Amino acid sequence: MELKGQGFTLRGWRPDDAEALQRNADNHKIYNCLLDVFPLPYTMENAVDWVDMMIPQDPLLVFVIDIDGELAGVVGITMRADVYRKAPLIGYWLGEAYWGRGIMTQAVKLVVDYAFANLDITRLQAGIFSTNPASMRVLEKAGFVKEGIARSAIIKNGVVLDEHCYGLVKEFV
């Protein structure tokens, strides 16, 4: 499965993605905007373990952002359970070398279209750290609406931050 964007492709995972994953993910600027489950340093062992976990996905929910045949970042859906089973989370990151090109907005739009067409969901949600206005702009350009701010909801690197909560409901796409 591949989804084509302008200058990139969203695709499934390959064993040879580990090297580019490790190189692009091992970055303080990326780590500072993601959940603590995303490690720093991002070692080759972390990369191999992640790729091994991603390869057998069915359906494909977490995509490689491929630029010129190499992993440049990741965009995906995290399904949830219980009362949230129809409202998965969308998340993403892009290697710093690729920032400022409009890639992530396009990638998010492609995943939104894919998710609403292929998954039994009613909405997509995202929570963005208050220190990441670029990610807020990505979501807004992709049609998401800021639904609120959860004050002092996050602790990252020992600092208390607000979480900006975004949503996109299927009926509005």
C-alpha positions in Angstrom: 0.0 0.0 0.0 1.3 3.4 -1.0 -0.2 6.9 -0.8 1.4 9.5 -3.1 2.1 13.0 -2.0 4.0 15.8 -3.7 7.6 14.9 -3.3 7.0 11.9 -1.0 5.3 8.6 -0.6 3.5 7.1 2.4 4.3 3.4 2.5 4.6 0.4 4.8 7.8 -0.6 6.6 10.9 -2.4 5.4 13.8 -3.9 7.4 16.2 -1.5 5.7 14.3 1.5 7.2 16.1 1.1 10.6 19.2 3.0 9.7 17.3 6.1 8.4 14.9 5.9 11.3 17.7 5.9 13.8 19.5 8.8 12.1 16.4 11.0 11.8 14.7 10.1 15.1 17.8 10.7 17.3 17.1 14.4 17.6 16.3 16.5 20.7 14.0 18.8 18.8 11.9 15.9 17.7 12.0 14.2 21.1 10.9 17.4 22.9 7.6 17.3 21.0 6.7 13.7 21.5 5.6 11.4 24.3 8.3 10.1 26.6 7.8 6.6 25.1 9.8 7.9 22.2 13.4 7.4 23.4 16.4 9.7 23.4 19.0 8.8 22.5 17.3 6.9 19.7 19.6 3.9 19.3 19.9 1.4 16.4 18.4 -1.2 18.8 15.3 1.1 19.2 15.0 1.5 15.5 15.3 -2.2 14.7 12.8 -3.1 17.4 10.3 -0.4 16.1 10.7 -1.6 12.5 10.2 -5.2 13.5 7.0 -4.2 15.3 5.7 -2.1 12.4 6.3 -4.6 9.5 3.4 -7.0 10.2 0.7 -4.3 10.6 -2.7 -5.3 9.2 -4.3 -2.9 8.5 -1.5 -0.5 7.9 -1.9 2.3 10.5 1.6 3.7 10.9 3.2 4.9 7.6 6.8 5.7 6.6 7.2 9.1 5.0 9.5 8.1 2.2 11.5 10.8 0.4 13.8 9.7 -2.4 13.6 6.1 -1.3 14.4 6.7 2.3 12.5 7.1 5.6 12.2 10.8 6.4 9.6 10.6 9.1 6.5 8.8 10.3 2.7 9.5 10.4 0.1 7.2 11.8 -3.0 6.4 13.6 -3.2 4.9 17.1 -6.4 3.0 17.7 -7.9 3.1 21.1 -10.2 0.9 23.1 -13.4 1.1 25.2 -15.4 4.3 24.7 -12.6 5.7 22.5 -12.7 2.9 20.0 -14.1 5.1 17.2 -11.8 8.1 18.0 -8.1 7.2 17.3 -5.2 9.5 17.8 -3.1 10.8 14.9 0.6 11.4 15.4 3.6 12.3 13.3 7.2 13.5 13.2 9.5 14.5 10.4 13.3 14.5 10.3 14.6 18.0 10.8 16.3 18.1 7.4 12.8 18.0 5.8 11.1 20.7 7.9 9.4 23.8 6.2 8.5 22.1 3.0 4.8 21.5 3.6 5.3 17.7 3.7 3.7 17.0 7.0 0.4 18.8 6.2 0.1 16.8 3.0 1.0 13.6 4.8 -1.6 14.2 7.5 -4.3 14.9 4.9 -3.5 11.7 3.1 -3.7 9.7 6.3 -7.0 11.4 7.3 -8.5 10.4 3.9 -7.2 6.9 4.2 -8.4 6.5 7.8 -11.9 7.8 7.2 -12.3 5.7 4.0 -10.9 2.4 5.5 -11.4 2.4 9.2 -14.6 2.2 11.3 -14.0 5.5 13.0 -15.9 8.8 13.6 -13.1 11.2 14.3 -9.4 11.7 14.7 -7.8 13.5 17.6 -4.4 14.9 18.4 -2.8 16.5 21.5 0.0 19.0 20.8 2.4 20.4 23.4 2.1 24.1 23.9 5.8 24.4 22.8 5.0 23.1 19.3 3.1 25.8 17.3 4.4 24.3 14.0 2.5 21.1 14.7 -0.6 23.1 15.5 -0.3 24.8 12.1 0.0 21.4 10.4 -3.3 20.2 11.9 -5.1 23.4 11.2 -4.0 23.4 7.6 -5.2 19.8 7.4 -8.7 20.8 8.6 -8.5 19.9 12.3 -10.2 22.3 14.8 -8.7 23.3 18.1 -11.3 22.0 20.6 -9.6 23.2 23.7 -6.5 23.6 25.8 -5.9 21.2 28.7 -4.0 23.4 31.1 -0.9 21.9 32.8 -1.7 18.5 31.4 1.8 17.5 30.3 5.2 17.2 32.0 8.0 17.0 29.4 11.7 17.3 30.5 10.5 18.4 33.9 8.5 21.3 32.6 4.7 21.5 33.0 3.0 22.3 29.6 -0.5 22.8 28.3 -1.9 20.4 25.7 -3.7 21.8 22.7 -6.5 19.4 21.8 -7.4 19.1 18.1 -10.1 17.0 16.4 -11.5 16.3 13.0 -15.0 14.7 12.7 -15.6 12.4 9.8 -18.9 14.2 8.8 -16.9 17.4 8.1 -14.4 15.9 5.8 
